[in-house]
């Protein structure tokens, strides 16, 4: 219930709706500044979300297994999660991967 100036509130809500139309993703969750994933980390995240093992990811990307493990560790740190399943959930929430993965 609003007991203040109703005309002001109406103008404010109209302005908010206008801004929301121009910036629909403004309030969506996102990574903290400086915590963005590198292109390689993003590619590994997509493979991780496709339920690929570290060995499979290494083979697909033609890199060594320790390299994949390092990237996965960085991804988990940046997403502030401890497990691959949590990374998958966080990636979907942050719109880093498609929901159908």
N, C-alpha and C positions, 0 to 999 in steps of 0.2 A: 504494500500500500504506500502510495506516494502522497504526502501531504504538503508538498512544496508547490512551486510554480509549475502548473501543468503545461502551459505553453512552452516553457523552457525545456521541460522533459521531452515533450513531443518533438521539438527541433533537434535536441540532442540525439534521440533515438533514430530519427531520420538520417542524421549525419553519420551515426555509427553504422547503420544499414548500408549507406552509400559506400563508406570505406570498406566494409566487409565484402561488398560486391567487387571492388577493385582489387582487394587483397584477401582472397578466400583462404589462403594457407597461412596467414600471418600468425594465428594462434596455435597452429599445429606444433606438436613437439619436434624438436630438432637437436642436433648435437651441439655441444658447447663450442664456442669459438676456439679454434686451434685444435679441436678434436675431430675435424673432418677426416673421413677416410680417404686414403690415397686411391688412385685408380686401380692399382694392384690389389689393395685391401678390399676394395669394392668388388672386384672380380672374384676374389677368394670368398668373400661373404656370400655372393650369389651361388657359388658352388657348394659352400657350407650349407646354405639354405635348401639346396637341392639334395641334401643328405649324402654328399660325397665325403669319403674319408680323407684324411690328410694325404695318404698314399695316392688315392685317386686324383686328388687335386694336384699333387706334385707331377703326376704323369700327364694330366691334361694340360698343365701350364708349362711342362718341360722344365721344371726346376727341381732342386733337391728337397728332400723331405724336411730337413732342418729349417730351410727357408720358409716353407709353408707353416711349420710350427711357430716360427717367429711372427709371421704375419697374423696367424690366428690369435696368438697371444696379444698382439697389438690391437686387433679388432675387439677382442673381449674387454680389454682395458678401456678402449675408447667408448664402447657401448655400456661400460660399467656393469658388466655381467660376469658370471663365473663359468657358465656352461654354454655349450653350443646351442642347446635348445632355447636357452634364454636369449642368446644372440639372435636366433631366428625370430623370436617374438618381438624383440626390440627393433630389429631391422624392419619388420612389417609395420610396427607402430610409427617408426620414423619415416616410413615410405621409401626406404632404401631398396627394398625388393617388392615384387608384386605379391599380393595377398594369396595368390593361388600356389605359391611355392611351398 
